[in-house]
Amino acid sequence: MLGRLAILVTVSAWIFYVISTIIKQLVDNPNSGFRFTFETFSYLTVVTFLTFSALMYLLARQGALHRFKEHRRVPRGELDGHFADCNEAITVLVPSYAEEPHVVRATLWSAALQEFPDLRVVLLLDDPPFPTDPDVLQRLEDTRALAGQISSALAVPAARANAALAAFEARQGQPEDLDAAVELSALIAEYEAAVDWLEAMAEAEAVEDHVDEFFVDLVIMGLARELRLVLLALNAAQAQNTAPNPERMKQLYLRLTWVFNATTGTFERKRYASLSHEANKAMNLNAYISLMGKRWNREETAGNVVLRPAVQPREDDLVVPDSTYLLTLDADSLLLRDYCLRLVYFLESAGNERVAVTQTPYSSFRGAPTRIERIAGATTDIQHILHQGMTYYGATFWVGANAIIRKRALEDIVEVESVGGFEVRTYIQDRTVIEDTESSIDLGTHGWTLSNYPERLSYSATPPDFGSLVVQRRRWANGGLLILPKLWNQLSHRRSKRERILFREVLLRVNYMASITWASIGLLFLLAYPYDSRLLSPAVFVAALPYFLCMGSDLRDCGHRFSDIFRIYGFNLILLPVNLAGVLKSLQQGLTGDKIPFVRTPKVKNRTAAPAIYVLIPYAIVVFSVLTLWRDTQQGNWGNVAFATLNAVLAAGCIRAYIGLRNSAVDVFLGALNWLYVKPKSKVEAVSVVVPKTAEEVDWESILYHGDRRLNRDLRGGTDRRRRISLR
């Protein structure tokens, strides 16, 4: 009821403002001049777009409330019964680039401990395979070893669970030999062994930060507590001289095999010249997906390895198993134990046959040590709610940190092209750096839908410092505008097929993709332009009030503080230049057609330095707000005085809390140093060309494979360089 009231107040206040202020000023001042007319319409435009975004928040929130109210958690017995005869497989793909091994390890374990009948976890390493730096090489080797370490650790409990299941099935084949009490005791012993193994693993884990604590408490011990709950039930049955029926006992044995039977592996696409080496997560995923379900011959060609479809099987072939479902999981994310079971069950439920992607938009880890990580986590937790509401109105977007995907749906949107003589299959588009959003539109065009599961089952790290946050948020702000034409084409296609399109769905989708553009530009206008005080009205404040009150309520429900609404406002102020940079990059790509490089969020223990411009502009916002405060105080423009005071106080507080005064000085100094310093070119690099002198030195394989391409590349350069080359 209060949600509906908030929507009504927002709309009514905006209408009242337009009538009582905008129209009234235009009628009362017909000869006010061009400047006042420009100010009137520009201010109305800014207020309208900001009010629209607030209204979309309230609308999505209202849909989320309906979903949470209607959601019924599927009982565990139904899940066990459904998957007891399941023959479908799921492949977990974990793309990783330059990640810390301990971060990747936790992610792989959270995936490997998923309860699912047929689970394969593949680490997609995107690091250069042959680094020369010893530290980088050691980190890479440590990361490569993770899959084998997990497989070895799971081998012992998996062997015991498999043997116990096989023995029970053998006894089940002779019903006359079954003794319910004996069978119950044997089952209890197996669950006690599984719990002991998990608790021993948790005890051996090193806990150094809040993410490690989450991993131990909610991933490992969460599963152990779940199995202990089963033990409680089995012990109670034993005390009551009863037991589950043989079919239920078999399901409980199967559950133990699901926990421990995961297969793990590692794949490095950059080892193969025939696969795309585009530096982004989308093509890392595409490279592996394109190999699935086939057998590939490795072929040496001029020092490189290419993959060709196997005509005659060989022992050293690369065999990539196929699966019905894919789970894409960022290397810094963790899944709770029943993520796969519940989401696949949802996909296989009646009425969901055309759902291509389901996910639980990730939440933040609790107990973050830095203020900026906590406030960034608060905005993430809010997004979880909004995405649930967007599903209610059919406006779901794929959020790439984690998702379960029907592989068949990806086959519908694949694009095939030939690059350098090799076939490159693109399932997930990499035209923009927000590949998941663009793929959502592609899937909708082909008649597929997406859905968010209304539980918090996935968690991911938020940047711990301002420098890494700048990289992440600038990427998030880039690309939405470029996808809008695709959305229009999708809607036109759906209309041509006479599909029903909800107006609310269109509004929510447009707001999701473009709101960061108009919100950033609108806030810039409000900060920088001295609007006439006659355009100000309490109605604008009333229109915004429900948005902030509802956000504060949502923050409190997510475990944060109601007062974080002020911190988030200041947080968005200091991120204004970052968001504007992302918007400008989108416009640049739209005009030039050049693809924007994918920049990964740094995930290192040391602080990441922020570019100087993103540090200096928040200070400029504070200074300009103080000047505006002084000027409007002289003019008696008290509405602008209040707004400027709020901006100055909150921006200054957020600079101190989230950037830091000392860190600001360091980042500005480093920025100036990087601008002044130019790395000198080596004279050897400028003129040196290695030319074979004898037949023994000629790389004949490269000549036969590449032809004159490599030679032409070596001959590129100035006239002086060519004069130094002599060919025999």
N, C-alpha and C positions, 0 to 999 in steps of 0.2 A: 504494500500500500504506500509506504513512504517512498519507494522507488518511483511509482507512478506519479506521486505528488511532486517529486523532484523534477521529473520530465515536464510536468504541467507548468511548474513555476518558471523553469528555464525558458520555455516557449512563450509564455505569457509576458515575462519580463522583457524579452527581446521585442515582441510586438508592441508593448507599451513604450519602449524606448524609441522605436522607429516613429510611432505616431506622436508621442509627446515631445520629442526632442528634434529628430531629424526633419520630419515634415513640418513641424511648427517653426523651426528656424528658417527653412526655405520659404515658407509662406510669409513669415514676419519680416524677412530681410530679402526682398526680391532683387534689390540692387546692391547686394553685399560685395559683389566683385568675384573675379575668377578664383582668387586664392581661397576665400572662404568656401566657395562652392567645391573646389578641389578637396579642401580639408574635410568637408562634410561627407562627400561620397567616399573618400579614401578611409576615413575613420569608420564609416558605416561598413565598408567592405571588411576591414580588419576585425571589427567587433562581430560581424556576422560569421566569418570563418572560424574565429575562436569559439564563438557560441555553438557553432555547428559541431566542432570537435568535442566540446563538453557534452553536447546532447548525444553524440555517438557513444561516448563513454557511458553515459547513463543508460542508453538503450542496450548496449552490450552487457552491462552489469545486470540489467533487468532480465535479460535472457539467461544469464548465468544463474541467477537466483531460481528461475524456473527449473533449470537442469539439475541443480543441486537438490532441489525439493523432490524432483521426480525420480532421481537416481536410486536404484536398488542394487546393492552389492551382491554379485552372484555368489551363492553359497559354495564353500569349498568342495562339498560332495559332488555338486553339478560339474565343476571343473574337472575333478578326478574322473568322473564317469565319461565326460565328453572326450577327454584325451587318452583314455585307456585304449581305445582302438584307433587312435590318430596315426595316419601315415604321412602327414605333411611335415616338411622340414623347414627350418628357418636358418638363414645365414646372417650373422651379426657382422657388419662391416664397420670397422673403427679406423677412419682416416686419421693419420698422424703425421705431423711435420715438426721436427726439432722440438719435440716435447721432452720434458723431464721423465726418465724411466719410471720413477715412483708414481707419477701421475697416471701414466698409461697403464701401469700394473694394476692400480685400483680399478680403473675402468674395465680392463679385461676380466678381472676377477668378478666384478659385479655382473658382467655378461655371462661368464662361464657358470656362475652359480644360479642362473635362471632355471626355474623348474619347467622344463620343456622336453618332450620325448626325443626329438631329433634336432640338436642344436649344434651349429658350427660357428666358431668365433674366428674371424680373420682380421689381423692387424694389417692395415694398408699403409705401409711405411713409404713416405714420400721424400725422405731425405736423400741427398746425393749418395749413391751407393759406395763410392770410393773416396771419402774425404781424406785430405792430407793432414789436417790439424789433428794431433794426437788426442786432444780432449774431446773433439767432436767425434772422432772414430770410436773412442771408448764409450761415449754415450750411445752411439748407434749400436755398438755391439751389445751393450747392456739391454737396449730396447729389443734387439733381435732375439735375445735369449729368453724374453718373457714368455712367449707362447710355449716353448718347450718346458720351462719351469712349471707353468700352470698345469700342463699336461701330465708331467711327472708327479706333481703333488696330488692330482685327482686320481691317479691310477690306482692307488691303494683302496680308498673308499669305494671307487667305482667297481673294482674287482669284487669286493665283498658284497656290495649291493646286487650286482649281476648274479653272483653265485647263489645268494639267498633267494632271489626271484626264481632262478632256474630250479633250485631244489624244491621250492614251494609248488611250482608248476608240475614238477614230476610227481610230487605227492598228491597234487590235485587230480592227476590222471587216475589215481586209485582211491576213490572216495572212501572206500571201506577202511583205509589206513589213516584217515584224517581224524585227529583228536583235537577238538576245538581248544581245549585248555593248553595243550602242548604247542599248538600253532600260535596261539596268542603269546605265550612266553617267548617263542622264537622271534616273533615280530617285534615285541618289546625290546629284545636284546639288540636287534638290528637298528632300531631307532635310537637306543642309548648309545650305540657305537657311533652313529652318524652325528649325534649331538656332541659327544665327547670330541670327535675330530674337529668339528667347527669351533667349539670352545677353546680347544688347544691352539687352533690357528689364530683365533682372536687374541689369545694370551701372548702369542709370539709376535704379534704385529707391533711395530714401533709407531707410537703416536706423537707426532711433532707439531701438528696444527689442527685446526677445527675440521678440515677435510678428512684427515686421518681418523679423527674421533668419530666423524659421521660414518666413515667406511666400516670401522670396527663395530660401532653400536647398531647401526641400522641395516647394513648390508650383511655382515657375517653373523653378528649376534641376533639380528632381526630374523634371519633364517633359522638360527638355533632355537630361538624362543618359539617360533612357529612349530618346529618339530617337537619341542618340549610340550607344547599344547596337545599335540597328538599323543605324546606319551602319557600326559595326564588323563586323557580319555581312555587310552588302552589300559592303564593301571586301574582306573575306576571300573572298567568292564571286568577286569580280572578279579577285583575285590567283590564284585556283584555276581561272580560265578557265571558270567555270560561272555560272549565274544561276537565280533562282527562276522557276517556271513563270509564264505570263501571268496565270493566275488569282490567284496569290499576289502578283504585282506590283500587280494592281488593288487588292487588299485593302490593300496598303501605301500606295498613292495615296489610297485612301478614308480611311485613318487620318489623314492630314494634313488632309483636309477636315473630319473629325470634330473635330479640335483647334481649328480656327479659324473654323468656320461658325456659332458660337452667335449667336442673336438676343437682344438685350437691350432692356428697356423699363422704364418706371416707371408705377405706378398709385397714385392717391391716393383712397381711398374717401370721405374727408371732403369731397371736392368735390361729392359727389352726395347730395342729401337723401333719396333713395329707398333708400339702403343703411344698414345698421346702423352707428351710431357708438359702440357699446359700447367702453369703453376697455380692451380686452384683446387679446392676440395671436390668440386663437381666432377672434374675430369679424372681425379684419382678414383672416385667411386665408379665412374663410367668405364674406366679401363678394366676393372675387375668384373663388373656386371657383364661386359661384352664377352668375357671368356667363359662364363658359367654354362654348365651343361655340355661342355665339349672337351675333346682331348687335343692337345697341342704339341707338335714337334718343335723342339728347340733347334735352331739352325744358326751356326756361326757364319757371319758374313762380314768380312773385313774388320775384324776386331769387335764387332757388335753381335748381339744375339737377337734374332727375330723369332716370332712365334707364327707357325703356319698350321692350319687344320691338319690333324693327323690322318694320313691316307693309310699308312701301315703303322700300327702301334709299335712303340719301342719302350724299353724299360725306363728310360729317362724322360718320358713324356710328362708334360704338365697336364694333370687331370684336375679340372675344376668342377666340383659337384654342383648340380643345380638345386634349387629349392623353390618352394611355392611362395615363401615370404622372405623379405629382406628387412633387416633392422639396421638403420644407419644410426651411429652413435658417436658423438664427438669424443675425442680422447681425454677430455677433462670432465666427463659426465659420469654419473653413477645411477644405476637402476636398482629399484627395490625388487625383492625376490620374485614377485608374481607378475611383473610387468608383461612378460611375453604371454603367459597363460591367459591373463585377463583380456589383453588386447586382441590376441588371435581368436579367442572365444567370441569376442565382439564381432570380428570380421566374419566368422563362420556362423553367426546367428542369423535367423530368418529376417529378411528385409535389408540386409547389409551386403548383398552380393555385388553391388556396384560401388562400394566404398573402397577407394584405392589406397588411402593413407589414414591411419589412425595413430594418435600420439597422446602423450600427456605433456603439454608445454612445461618445460622444466622450471623448477623452483630453485631458490638459492640455498646454499648451505648456511645453517645457523651458526652463530658464534664467531662471525668474521672479526679478525683483530683490528682492521682499519676502518675508519669512519666512512671512507668513500666506498669500500666494499659493502658495508652494511646498507648504505643508502642506494647504491646500484642494485643490491639484492632486493630492496623494497620495491623498486620499480619493476623488477623481474617478477616478483610474486604477484603484483597487481596485474601484470600481463597474463598470468595464468588464468585469472578470473575473466578477463576480457575475451580471451580466446574461447573459453567455454561458452560465453554469450554469443560470440560470432557463429559458433556451431548451431546454436538454437535457431538462428535466422538463415542458415545455409550459406554463411560467408566464411567458412573455415579456410585458413591458410596453413600450409605446411611450415612448421618451424623446425629448422634443420638440425637442432642439437640432438634430437632423437625422434624416431618415427618407425612404425612398422608398415611396410609397403607390399602390396601385391605385385609380384614381379610381372604378372600378366598385364597389369596396367601400364607399367613402364614400357613394355613391348609396343603398346599402342601409340606412345608418343615419341618413340625413338626416331632419330634422324641419322641417316647414314651418308657419309661422304668419303671420298678417297683423298688421302693426304700422303704425298710422296710415294704413291703406289700401294699404300696399305689402307685397309678399310677401318675407318674410325666411326664407332657407334656412340651417339650422344643421347643418353636417356634423360639426364638432368642437365638443363641448359646452363652454360657458363657465360652467357652474354652479359649478364650483370653479376655483381658480387653477392646478391641475395638470391641465389639459385633456387632456394626452396619456394620463394614467392612466385617466381616465374613458372616453375614446374606446376604449382597449384593451378595457375590459369590454363596451362597446357592440358592438364588432366580434365579440368572442367569442360574444355572444348570437345573432348572425346567422350563426354557422357559419364565421366567418373565423378564421385563426390569424395569429400574428406570429412573427418570427424575427430573431435577431441574427446578423449575419455575423461569423465568428470571425477578423477581422483589424482592425487599427487603421488606419482610413482617414479618420477625421474628428477634428478637434481644436477645442477651444473655450477661450475665456478664462475664467479664474477671478478672482473679485473681488480687487483688489490691496490693499484695506484693510478694516478691521473694519466700518466703516459700511456699505459696499456689500455685504459678506458677510452682515450682519444682514438686509438686505432680501431677499437671495436665499434664505437658509436659513429665514427665517420663512415665506416663500411655499412652500417645499418641505414644511414641516411642517404646512401647512394644507390640508385637503381629503381626506386619506386615509380618515379615519373616515366621512366623508359618502358615500364610494363603496362602503363595505362592504356595505350593503343591496343595491346593484346587483350585486355579486359573488354574493351569495346567490341573487338572482333568476336570474342567468345559470346558476348551477349547477343550480338547480331546472329550468330550461328544458332544459338539456342532459340531465339525468336523465330527463325526460319523453320525450326522443327516444332514450333508451337509448344515449347516448354514453358511452364509457369515460372516467372521470375519475380521474386518479391522485391518491391522498391526498397525495403529496408536492407536487403542483401546488397544491392548496388551501392547504397549510401555507405554501408559499413566497409565494403571493399575499397571504395574510392578514398574514404577517410584513412584506412590502414596504409594505403600506398602513397598518399599525397599529403597527409596532414602535417608531416614534419616539414614540408615545404612552406605551406601557408602559415603554420604556427611560427616558424623561425622568421620568416619575412615580416609577419604581422608584429611579432615582439620587437623586431628591429625598428619598425616604424614607431611603435609606442615609446621606445626608449629614446630614439634620436630626434623625432620631429616634435616641435612645440605646438601641439594642437590647441585651437581656440577653446577657452574654458567653457564657452556656451555649449560645446558638444558633449561635455561631461554630464553624467546623470547618475543618481543612485540606482537607476534601473539596470545599468551595466553591472554594478556590483551584485545586485540581486540575481541577475541571470547567471553569474559565475558561482554564487554561493552554494547552490545544491551540488555542483560538481566537486567542490573542495570538501564539503561535508561528507558526501558519499565516499570520496577517496579516503578521507580520514577514517571512516568507519571500516572500509575494506582493509586499510593498513593495520588497524587494530585487530581485525579478525585473522590476519595473516601472521600475527605475532610481533608486529612493529608498534610504533607509537602513533597516536592520533596527530601529534604535533609534527610528525614527519612530513605533513603536507607543506609546511613552510620550508623544510630542508630540501624537499624535492623541487619546489619552485626555484629556490636559489641554485640548486644543482643544475636545473635546466638553463638558468641564466649563464652560468659559467661554461656550459656546453653549447651555448648559442653559436660561437664561431665554428665549432666542430660540425654542428648540424648544417650550417650554411655552407661549409666547405664540401660536405657530402652532396648537397643540392647542386652546387655549382659544378661538381664533377659529373653529375647526371646530365646537366645541360651541356657540358663540354662533350660528353660521349654522344648525346643526341645530335649535336651539330657536326662533329667530326667523324663519327662512326668508329672511332678508335676504342677498343676495349680497355676498360679501366683495370689495372693490375689488382689481383686479389691479394690483400695484405692480411696476414694472419695475426690474430691477437697474441702478443707476447705472453708466454706463461713461464716466467722465470722467477726465482726467489728474490733476486736483486731488483731494485726499482728501475722502471723504464722511464727514461727522460722524455718529456713532452716537447714537441716543437715550440720554439720561443713564441711564435705568434699566438698560439692557443693559450699561452700563459699570460701574455701581455694584454690581450683584449679583455679578459675579465677585470683586470685592473682598470682598463680604460672605461669599462661600464660603470665601475664604482665612481671614478673621477667625474664622468659625465653626469651621473645621477646626482652627485653632490652639487655640481654646477647648476643643474636643472632645479634642484631644491632651492638654492640661493636665489636664482633668477625669478622663479615663480613665487617665492616668498615676497620679493620686492613688489611683484605685480598683484599679489593677493589671489593668485590662482591656486586655491587650497586643494582642489582635487588632484592637480598635478603634483603639488607638494607632498601629499600623502603617498602617491604612487612612486615618486622619486625616492622618498625616504625608505619605503619598503624595499625597493630595488637595491639601494645603496647598502642598507643594513644586511639584507640576506646575501647579496653577492659577496660582500666583504667577509661575512661569517663563513661562507662556503669556500672562499679562497683560502682562508686560514685552516679550515677543517679538512678540505679535500685535496688541495694542492700543496699548501704549506708555504710559509714565507721563505724559509731557507731553501726548500726545493725549487721555489720560483726563481730565486737568484741563481741557483746552479743551472737550471734549464735555460734561462736567458743567456747566461755566460757561454754555455755549450753551443747554443744556437748561433751566437755571434762568432764563436771560434770556428764552427763548421762553415759559416758563410765566408769568413776571411781566409780559411785554409784551403788551398788547392793542392791536391796530391801531384807532385811532379811526375811527368812521364819518363820512364826509363828509356835512355837512348837505344839500349839494346832492343827493347820492345818495339821501338819505332822503326828500326831498319832491318832487324834480324829476320831472315827467312831461311828456314832449313831446306836445303836443296840436296837431294841425293847425288853423290859423286860417283859411286860405283854401282854395278848391277846388284851386288850383294845388299846394298842399302835400300833398294827400291821396294816400297810396300806394294807388291804386285796384286795382293788381294784387294786393296782399296782401289787400285786403278781399274781392275776388272769389274768391281761392284759399282763404284761411283762414277766411272768414266772420267770426263774432264771437269766435273763439278768441283771437286776438291782443289784441283789445280787452278781453276778460275778464281776460286775464293782466295787462294794464296797470292794470286797475281793482282788482286784488287789493291789499289793504293795509288800513290803519287808516281810521277815520272822518275824521280830520283830513286825510288825503291825498285822500280823495274830495271833500272840500269845496273843494279847490283846483282841481278839474277842472270845466271848463265845456264842454259840447258844443253845437255849433250844428247 
